[in-house]
Each structure stands twice: as structure tokens, then as C-alpha cells.
Amino acid sequence: MSNLYESRNYDVSYRAILTNKETVKVFTEKDFIEVTSEVEFDSEKSQYSSINYFASSIVGGIIHSLKNTGKRSGIFLGEIEGKIKIKLKNPLTLLGVKGYEEEPVISECSIIMYIYSELDDEEIIKFCEKALKYCYIYNTVKKSINMDIKFVPII
């Protein structure tokens, strides 16, 4: 193994600014992401909140880990679909409701991944569990949130 710092670490940094007193712009290497709130309880709004990006990064990271591990292993994966459900405890604190001051926290996350592959059901589930070990976002989040993930082979 190399002792080079870069062989063991990948550093990335972002800059964020509050614009127009409402929106946060997070600047990436090439562009920016707009975050309009921590969580949006109005389902009619089309802007993205922190919780939208959080959920997207988890499920998107898992799908990419499955795809990339399959590619490296020579395993064909057809369609992959993921569903994620997040439980936010103490949401009334975020709304500023009087009498509610408990810390809001994401307490649970359940994920179902539907995967098409030519492997048999047992093999695809074993493969997915192995691939999950390469998903750094999942590996980080699972240490602080109750995570439940199921892999469902589809025909």
C-alpha cells in the first residue's frame, strides 16, 4: 500500500452562502446546488430541501455502488430502482410550535432496492450485500441512524 496521503484520502470542500435571505447556494466544483429549507412540509413546493438531498445521496449512492461493483465484478445488472423512507422525529420543533423544543432528528431510514439481474435470487442478494460495503455514504450514515435495507430481485 502506498503511504501517499492521496491514496488513502479524498478531500473535497464546498462553500455555501445565504442568498436573498431564503435560499442557500452550495457551490460544488463545477456548479451550485440550491437548498431552500431544512425540510419542506408543503408537498406542492417544487424547491429542494436538505432532507431531499440527504435522501437522494443515500439512495443514489447505493445504486451507484451496486452498478460500479457489478461492472468491476462482471455482473450484469439491468434495471435498479430504489425507494427510501425517512422518519423525522420532533418535526414540530422545526415549525416553531410553542411547547415543542425537542431536538429534531432523523431516527429511521428504510430502503427497498429492486434489482434485475441474471443471477438467481440468493446470489443477487449476496452480491448486493457485498456491494453495500463499498457505499461510503451508507457506511457513514448507518452508524448514526437506524437503517433497514432490503434487496428484492425482480424478474
Residue pairs with C-beta under 8 A, 6 or more apart in sequence:
1 7
2 8
12 29
14 26
14 27
14 28
15 26
15 27
16 24
16 25
16 26
16 27
17 24
17 25
17 27
18 24
19 25
22 36
23 34
23 35
23 36
23 47
24 34
24 35
24 36
25 32
25 33
25 34
25 35
26 32
26 33
26 34
26 35
33 48
33 53
34 47
34 48
35 48
35 49
35 50
35 53
36 45
36 47
36 48
36 49
37 47
37 49
37 50
38 49
38 50
38 51
38 94
39 49
39 50
39 51
39 88
39 91
39 94
40 47
40 49
40 51
40 52
41 91
41 95
51 86
51 88
51 106
54 86
54 106
55 84
55 86
57 137
58 84
58 109
58 111
58 137
58 138
58 141
59 82
59 83
59 84
59 111
61 135
61 136
61 137
61 138
62 82
62 111
62 113
62 132
62 135
62 137
62 138
62 149
63 80
63 82
63 113
64 135
65 131
65 132
65 134
65 135
65 138
66 77
66 80
66 113
66 115
66 128
66 131
67 77
67 80
68 131
68 134
69 75
69 127
69 130
69 131
69 134
70 76
70 77
70 117
70 127
70 131
73 127
75 117
75 119
75 127
76 117
76 118
77 115
77 116
77 117
78 116
78 117
79 114
79 115
79 116
79 154
80 113
80 114
80 115
80 116
81 113
81 114
82 111
82 112
82 113
82 114
83 111
83 112
83 114
84 109
84 110
84 111
85 109
85 110
85 111
86 106
86 108
86 109
87 106
87 107
87 108
87 109
88 104
88 105
88 106
88 107
89 102
89 104
89 105
89 106
89 107
90 100
90 102
90 103
90 104
90 105
91 104
92 100
93 100
93 101
93 102
93 103
93 104
94 104
106 145
107 145
107 146
108 145
108 146
108 147
108 148
109 141
109 145
109 146
109 147
109 148
110 147
110 148
110 149
110 150
111 147
111 148
111 149
111 150
112 149
112 150
112 152
113 128
113 149
113 150
113 151
113 152
114 152
114 154
115 124
115 128
115 151
115 152
115 153
115 154
116 153
116 154
116 155
117 124
117 127
117 153
119 127
119 153
121 153
124 151
124 153
125 151
125 153
128 151
129 151
132 138
132 149
133 139
138 147
138 149
141 147
